[in-house]
Amino acid sequence: METTVNFGNIFNVFKKNWKLILLTGILGLLVSSVLTFIIITPKYEATVQILVSRKNASQANYYNDQQADIQMINTYKDIITNDVILRSVRQNMIALYNINLSMSDLKSDIAVETQANSQVFSINVTDTNSNRGSKLANQVAKVFKEKVKNIVDINNVTIVSESQPSSVPVTPKKGENLILGTAVGILLGIIIVYVRDALDINVRDVEDITKNLGLINLGVVNRQDKRN
């Protein structure tokens, strides 16, 4: 037995229940609004850019030295998130700003971002406090600059740009969250309408018999009260 999909009937079902679909969309928008503006704590990102290169590299081997510096960036990433750097950063944050952060917090908040074929890489710090995140990013860069020369054979570390406190949070993304919440609400409403219609086996009118079931209408018998 072949089953055909009647898109006209599906459209009519959705058309009859558009208020329910609209309601679930509004509910999705309200839920995402509460999560975005009330429940989720905003986080800010602080960024410091660092350039590491061989200061005394010869012109003849400049390209090879440059490629070697680029390949070393992955090593620098590991060094920055190592306890050797983070332990000093933690001590500096306590001594300079009276900010006590655990080692696990430092490792989770700090990330290193690189760009293809570039000797410049970024230290990104994500924090719920913009000023604290900016101070932490700058301290990581300064400690790295001081200590990396004793760890790796390198002689030129430059902090290209220091971090400044940001007033714009990176999370939550308000617009995207509201759109996603509304879309999820509408999708949920469509699913509810479709499932409810698929499970409904009641015959409401003559059209259900003639069009949906393919039967012939022989007539209509009105309901009679027993007393009549």
Secondary structure, DSSP 8 states (H G I E B T S, - for coil): ------HHHHHHHHHHTHHHHHHHHHHHHHHHHHIIIIIS--BEEEEEEEEEE-TT--STTHHHHHHHHHHTHHHHHHHHTSHHHHHHHHHHHHHHH-----HHHHHHHEEEEE-TT-SEEEEEEEESSHHHHHHHHHHHHHHHHHHHHHHSS--EEEEEE-----SS-SBS-HHHHHHHHHHHHHHHHHHHHHHHHHH-----SHHIIIIIS------------TT-
